[in-house]
Amino acid sequence: MFLSAFMIYFTATSKTNSDNEIPVPAEGTEEAQIIAFYQVPGKQVQHEFNSLADGLEMSPGGPVNALYVDLQKTEGTPFEMALGDMEMINNFYGAEVTKRYSANYADGEGFELHQIPEQQIIMPWGAVEYSGYQLLARTNNTYDIWNVVGNPVILGSRQNVESVIDVMEGNTTSAHEYDQLLNLTSPEDSIYQEVFTNTGFEEVPFAQYYKDLRKLDDGSYSQTTIFQNPEPELTEKIATMQANCSERNVSYEVTSEGNITKLIITADFMSLNNETSLLLA
């Protein structure tokens, strides 16, 4: 299945603004210290964070891709392997991340949101105030990587973190590009959710899609994909594959109305993955 890579800021290259930075012990060393969120002064993020829609409500307008994963629900599933090594990001914070969201933009910018139930973090290198929030420098004036603590934690460049704060403070509007698709979804029990816009850089037969995945009680998986403005070749391919889906041990449920086609495929994980690859090949 198509799983967009999360944005990882550990390899960012732009320099930080060093105003008001306070030297502290280095992260990832024996000297690293853990601080509780309550020890960080100023405002902290307080926003519901249980779905892709919650992440988009915190996102500036214009994301071409966004993805939300409930990491606890992936444990013990084949999908856990697709996410890569989460130990890296847990070590980055000194605490476990249980939910994760990323938003990516056409200009290459983006940010992430992370749920940290332990409400603690490795002490930053310094802090800069913005709109009452403390932007925490995550490297020693080397890379442009900043956090704002709370529920959830924001991670990104200084500019992108400030843009998220502007949305939360009502100074700019949040992302609404995917409202038509999200209004047709039931995100409960999803392992992950994703939205994507066709910007012309990839040859895909639709304008937008929404996708989610959930594990069923019998151990099989159900994947919902909603296509906006699917091209005729895609709708024809869906119909063709639905006609003989039982031969591949998968089941299809297809509904279409207006410019929307909704497809639910149920199968074991491997068959579901193969089916998606065949459908969008």
C-alpha positions in Angstrom: 0.0 0.0 0.0 1.1 3.6 -0.4 2.6 4.9 2.8 4.0 8.3 2.6 7.3 8.7 4.5 7.1 10.8 7.7 9.2 13.9 7.7 12.2 13.4 10.0 13.9 16.6 11.2 17.1 15.1 12.5 18.7 15.6 9.1 17.6 19.2 8.6 20.3 21.5 7.2 19.3 25.2 7.9 20.8 27.1 10.8 18.8 28.2 13.9 18.3 31.7 15.2 20.4 31.8 18.3 18.5 34.6 20.1 18.1 34.0 23.8 19.4 30.4 23.6 20.6 28.9 26.9 23.4 26.3 26.8 22.3 23.0 28.4 23.7 19.4 28.5 23.9 17.8 25.0 21.1 15.5 23.9 22.1 11.9 23.4 24.9 12.0 25.9 25.3 10.8 29.5 24.8 14.5 30.5 21.4 14.7 28.9 18.7 15.7 31.4 15.0 15.0 31.3 12.5 17.8 32.1 8.8 17.6 32.6 6.5 19.7 30.5 5.3 21.6 33.5 8.8 22.9 33.9 8.6 24.8 30.6 7.1 28.3 31.2 4.4 29.9 29.0 1.6 28.5 27.0 1.5 24.8 26.0 -0.3 23.1 23.2 -3.7 21.7 24.2 -5.6 20.3 21.3 -7.5 17.0 20.7 -5.2 14.6 18.9 -7.0 11.4 18.0 -7.4 11.5 14.2 -6.1 13.0 11.0 -8.8 15.6 11.2 -7.4 16.8 14.5 -4.0 17.2 12.9 -5.4 19.1 10.0 -7.1 21.5 12.4 -3.7 22.5 13.6 -2.1 22.7 10.1 -1.7 25.8 8.0 -3.6 25.5 4.7 -2.2 23.8 1.6 -0.8 20.5 2.7 -0.3 18.2 -0.3 0.0 15.1 2.0 -0.8 14.4 5.6 -0.7 11.2 7.6 -1.7 10.2 11.1 -0.7 7.0 12.9 -1.8 5.6 16.2 1.5 3.8 17.0 0.1 1.8 19.9 -2.4 0.1 17.5 0.4 -0.8 15.1 2.2 -2.9 17.7 2.3 -6.6 16.7 1.0 -5.9 13.2 2.9 -6.1 9.9 2.2 -2.4 9.6 4.6 -1.7 12.5 7.5 -2.8 10.2 6.4 -0.3 7.5 6.9 2.6 9.9 10.6 2.0 10.4 12.6 2.3 13.6 10.6 4.4 16.0 13.4 4.0 18.6 15.2 6.9 16.9 12.4 9.4 17.6 11.8 8.0 21.1 15.5 8.5 21.9 15.3 12.0 20.4 12.7 12.9 23.1 13.8 10.5 25.9 10.2 9.4 26.0 7.8 7.2 24.0 5.8 8.7 21.2 2.4 7.0 20.9 0.7 9.0 18.1 2.3 10.8 15.2 1.1 13.2 12.5 3.0 14.8 9.6 2.0 17.4 7.1 3.9 18.1 3.9 3.7 21.1 1.5 4.4 21.6 -2.1 7.4 23.8 -1.3 9.1 21.0 0.6 8.2 22.5 4.0 6.4 20.5 6.7 6.1 19.7 10.4 5.1 16.8 12.7 2.9 16.4 15.8 3.7 13.8 18.5 1.8 12.5 21.5 4.0 11.9 24.5 1.9 10.6 27.4 4.9 10.8 29.8 4.8 14.6 29.4 8.6 14.8 29.5 11.4 15.6 27.1 15.2 15.8 26.9 16.2 19.3 28.0 16.6 21.7 25.0 19.6 23.7 24.1 17.7 26.9 24.6 14.3 28.6 24.1 12.8 31.5 22.2 9.4 32.9 23.0 6.7 33.3 20.3 3.1 34.3 21.1 3.4 33.2 24.7 4.8 29.7 23.7 8.4 28.6 24.3 10.1 27.3 21.1 12.7 24.8 22.3 15.9 24.5 20.3 16.6 20.8 19.8 20.2 21.2 18.5 23.2 23.3 19.6 22.7 26.1 17.0 23.4 23.5 14.3 20.1 22.6 12.7 16.8 24.4 12.4 14.8 22.0 14.6 12.4 23.2 17.3 9.7 21.8 19.7 6.7 23.3 21.5 5.6 21.0 24.3 2.1 20.1 25.2 -0.7 17.8 23.9 0.5 17.2 21.2 4.2 18.3 20.8 5.0 20.3 17.7 8.3 19.5 15.8 9.7 21.4 12.9 11.7 24.3 11.6 11.2 27.6 13.5 9.1 29.1 10.7 6.9 26.0 10.5 6.4 25.7 14.2 5.4 29.4 14.4 3.0 28.8 11.5 1.2 26.1 13.5 1.0 28.4 16.6 -0.6 31.0 14.3 -3.3 28.5 13.4 -3.9 27.6 17.0 -4.1 31.2 18.0 -6.6 32.0 15.3 -4.3 34.3 13.4 -4.5 32.2 10.2 -6.8 29.6 8.9 -6.3 25.8 9.2 -6.3 23.3 6.3 -9.7 22.6 4.8 -8.6 21.1 1.4 -9.7 17.6 2.4 -13.1 18.4 4.1 -15.1 16.7 1.3 -13.2 13.4 1.8 -13.1 13.6 5.6 -16.8 14.1 5.8 -17.2 10.6 4.3 -15.0 8.8 6.8 -15.3 7.0 10.1 -11.9 7.2 11.7 -12.7 5.2 14.8 -10.3 2.2 15.3 -8.0 3.2 12.4 -4.4 2.3 12.7 -3.5 5.1 10.2 -5.1 7.7 8.0 -3.7 9.5 5.1 -4.7 12.2 2.5 -3.0 13.1 -0.7 -3.4 15.7 -3.4 -2.3 15.2 -7.0 0.0 18.1 -7.7 1.1 16.9 -11.1 4.5 15.6 -10.0 3.2 12.1 -10.0 1.1 10.3 -12.5 -1.9 9.3 -10.4 -5.5 8.9 -11.8 -7.4 11.1 -9.3 -7.4 14.6 -7.8 -7.2 13.6 -4.2 -7.5 10.5 -2.0 -8.2 9.6 1.6 -7.0 6.2 2.9 -7.3 4.5 6.3 -6.5 1.0 7.7 -8.0 -0.9 10.5 -7.5 -4.4 12.0 -10.6 -6.5 12.3 -11.5 -8.9 15.1 -10.8 -11.9 13.0 -7.2 -10.8 12.3 -7.9 -9.5 8.8 -7.6 -5.9 7.7 -10.0 -3.4 6.2 -8.7 -0.5 4.0 -11.0 2.4 3.0 -9.9 4.5 0.1 -11.9 7.5 -1.1 -11.0 9.0 -4.5 -12.0 12.5 -5.5 -12.5 12.9 -9.3 -11.1 9.5 -10.3 -10.3 9.2 -13.9 -12.4 6.7 -16.0 -9.5 4.2 -16.3 -9.3 4.0 -12.5 -13.1 3.4 -12.0 -12.9 0.8 -14.8 -10.0 -1.0 -13.2 -11.8 -1.0 -9.8 -14.9 -2.7 -11.5 -12.7 -5.2 -13.3 -10.8 -6.2 -10.1 -14.0 -6.3 -8.1 -15.5 -8.8 -10.5 -12.9 -11.5 -9.8 -11.7 -10.4 -6.3 -12.7 -13.6 -4.6 -10.1 -15.4 -6.7 -7.5 -13.4 -4.9 -9.1 -13.9 -1.5 -10.1 -10.3 -1.1 -13.5 -8.6 -0.9 -14.6 -5.3 -2.4 -17.3 -2.8 -1.5 -17.6 0.0 -3.9 -19.9 3.0 -3.9 -19.9 6.1 -6.2 -21.7 9.4 -6.0 -20.9 12.6 -7.9 -17.2 13.0 -8.1 -16.4 10.5 -5.3 -15.7 6.8 -5.5 -15.3 5.0 -2.2 -13.6 1.6 -2.1 -13.4 -0.8 0.9 -11.1 -3.8 0.6 -10.9 -6.5 3.2 -8.3 -9.2 3.3 -5.3 -10.5 5.2 -2.5 -7.9 5.4 -0.3 -9.3 2.6 -3.2 -9.8 0.2 -4.4 -6.3 0.9 -1.0 -4.8 0.3 -0.7 -6.7 -3.0 -4.2 -5.7 -4.1 -3.5 -2.0 -3.5 -0.3 -2.3 -5.5 -2.1 -3.9 -8.4 -4.9 -1.4 -8.4 -2.7 1.7 -8.5 0.1 0.3 -10.6 
